[in-house]
């Protein structure tokens, strides 16, 4: 499981998919979400603009990504 550290309080789903490298481009992220291929906390998420906060778990293409606050980084 990979980790992604937030600088702010939240990030949008499409942005985190691209920034973490799960999707190569924003367009790839958009279609992955709208096609129902992305899960947030075990539920399929169809909104690319969904706010992702620390503690959320994103699943895509057989990979998992846990979201953490930057202060949690050791």
C-alpha positions as CSV (number, residue, x, y, z in Angstrom):
1,X,0.0,0.0,0.0
2,X,1.4,3.4,-1.0
3,X,1.0,6.6,1.0
4,X,0.2,10.1,-0.2
5,X,0.8,13.1,2.0
6,X,-1.5,16.2,1.9
7,X,-0.1,19.7,2.2
8,X,-3.6,21.1,2.7
9,X,-6.8,19.8,4.4
10,X,-8.0,18.0,1.3
11,X,-7.4,17.2,-2.3
12,X,-9.8,16.4,-5.1
13,X,-9.9,12.8,-6.3
14,X,-8.8,13.5,-9.8
15,X,-5.9,15.5,-8.6
16,X,-4.6,12.8,-6.2
17,X,-4.9,10.2,-8.9
18,X,-2.6,12.2,-11.1
19,X,-0.3,13.5,-8.4
20,X,0.3,10.1,-6.9
21,X,1.1,8.5,-10.3
22,X,-1.9,6.2,-10.3
23,X,-3.0,7.9,-13.5
24,X,-0.6,9.4,-16.0
25,X,-2.7,12.4,-16.9
26,X,-5.7,14.4,-15.7
27,X,-7.7,13.0,-18.6
28,X,-6.9,9.4,-17.6
29,X,-8.0,10.2,-14.1
30,X,-11.2,11.8,-15.3
31,X,-12.2,8.7,-17.3
32,X,-11.1,6.3,-14.7
33,X,-13.4,7.9,-12.2
34,X,-16.4,8.4,-14.5
35,X,-16.1,4.8,-15.7
36,X,-16.4,3.6,-12.1
37,X,-12.9,2.1,-11.8
38,X,-11.9,4.0,-8.7
39,X,-13.0,3.2,-5.1
40,X,-12.8,5.5,-2.1
41,X,-13.1,3.8,1.3
42,X,-14.4,0.6,-0.4
43,X,-17.2,2.4,-2.4
44,X,-17.1,3.2,-6.1
45,X,-16.8,6.9,-6.5
46,X,-18.0,8.6,-9.7
47,X,-17.3,12.3,-8.8
48,X,-13.8,13.4,-9.9
49,X,-14.1,16.5,-7.6
50,X,-14.8,14.4,-4.4
51,X,-12.8,15.9,-1.5
52,X,-10.2,13.4,-0.3
53,X,-9.1,13.8,3.3
54,X,-6.5,12.2,5.6
55,X,-7.6,8.6,6.4
56,X,-9.2,8.0,3.0
57,X,-8.2,4.9,1.1
58,X,-8.2,5.0,-2.7
59,X,-8.2,1.8,-4.8
60,X,-7.5,1.8,-8.5
61,X,-6.2,-0.8,-10.9
62,X,-5.2,-3.2,-8.2
63,X,-3.3,-0.6,-6.2
64,X,-4.2,1.0,-2.8
65,X,-3.3,4.5,-1.7
66,X,-3.8,5.8,1.9
67,X,-4.0,9.5,2.4
68,X,-2.2,11.1,5.3
69,X,-1.5,14.6,6.6
70,X,2.0,16.0,5.8
71,X,2.6,16.4,9.6
72,X,2.1,12.6,10.0
73,X,5.3,12.0,7.9
74,X,8.2,10.8,10.0
